[in-house]
Amino acid sequence: MATDLTERVQEIAEARGLPESEILEQALERGVEDLWVDLILSRYMNDEIDRKTAIEFVGRDRVKRAERELQAVEDDVRWGLNA
């Protein structure tokens, strides 16, 4: 696994003409951003923060998408229970 990761970082760095350290920095930033968005949306879905606050942190589009996804899951569960 580590070899695959190292090879991927090297290939990305070569393709972009950037040092591997910069690729790793970008990857860390993207990963932290994804984890942050997941945390905020989870808190919103669990009623720990309100909609306005969630929108302030992650944006209206992400909040709307999360609401649609939750509604789809709830609809599927409801359908399954009534089938």
C-alpha positions as CSV (number, residue, x, y, z in Angstrom):
1,M,0.0,0.0,0.0
2,A,2.8,2.5,0.9
3,T,4.5,1.7,-2.3
4,D,1.4,2.4,-4.3
5,L,0.9,5.7,-2.5
6,T,4.6,6.6,-3.1
7,E,4.3,5.7,-6.8
8,R,1.1,7.7,-7.2
9,V,2.6,10.8,-5.5
10,Q,5.7,10.5,-7.7
11,E,3.6,10.2,-10.9
12,I,1.3,13.1,-10.0
13,A,4.4,15.3,-9.1
14,E,6.0,14.4,-12.5
15,A,2.8,15.1,-14.4
16,R,2.3,18.5,-12.8
17,G,5.9,19.5,-12.6
18,L,5.8,20.0,-8.9
19,P,7.8,18.7,-6.0
20,E,6.4,15.6,-4.2
21,S,6.2,17.7,-1.0
22,E,3.7,20.1,-2.6
23,I,1.6,17.2,-3.9
24,L,1.5,15.8,-0.3
25,E,0.6,19.2,1.0
26,Q,-2.3,19.5,-1.5
27,A,-3.5,16.0,-0.7
28,L,-3.5,16.8,3.1
29,E,-5.4,20.0,2.5
30,R,-8.0,18.2,0.3
31,G,-8.4,15.4,2.8
32,V,-8.8,17.8,5.8
33,E,-11.4,19.8,3.8
34,D,-13.4,16.7,3.0
35,L,-13.3,15.6,6.7
36,W,-14.4,19.1,7.7
37,V,-17.3,19.1,5.3
38,D,-18.4,15.6,6.6
39,L,-18.2,16.8,10.2
40,I,-20.3,19.9,9.5
41,L,-22.9,18.1,7.5
42,S,-23.1,15.3,10.1
43,R,-23.6,17.9,12.9
44,Y,-26.3,19.5,10.8
45,M,-28.1,16.2,10.1
46,N,-27.9,15.4,13.8
47,D,-29.4,18.7,14.8
48,E,-26.3,19.8,16.5
49,I,-26.0,23.0,14.4
50,D,-28.7,24.8,12.4
51,R,-29.0,25.1,8.7
52,K,-27.8,28.7,8.5
53,T,-24.6,27.8,10.3
54,A,-24.0,24.7,8.1
55,I,-24.4,26.9,5.0
56,E,-22.0,29.4,6.4
57,F,-19.4,26.7,6.9
58,V,-19.8,24.5,3.8
59,G,-22.0,26.4,1.4
60,R,-25.6,26.2,0.3
61,D,-25.0,23.6,-2.5
62,R,-23.4,21.1,-0.2
63,V,-26.2,21.5,2.4
64,K,-28.9,21.1,-0.2
65,R,-27.1,18.0,-1.6
66,A,-26.9,16.5,1.8
67,E,-30.6,17.2,2.4
68,R,-31.5,15.5,-0.9
69,E,-29.4,12.5,-0.1
70,L,-30.9,12.1,3.4
71,Q,-34.4,12.4,1.9
72,A,-33.6,9.7,-0.6
73,V,-32.4,7.4,2.1
74,E,-35.5,8.1,4.2
75,D,-37.8,7.5,1.2
76,D,-36.0,4.2,0.5
77,V,-36.4,3.1,4.1
78,R,-40.1,4.1,4.2
79,W,-40.7,2.2,0.9
80,G,-38.9,-0.9,2.3
81,L,-40.9,-0.9,5.4
82,N,-44.2,-0.6,3.5
83,A,-43.4,-3.1,0.7
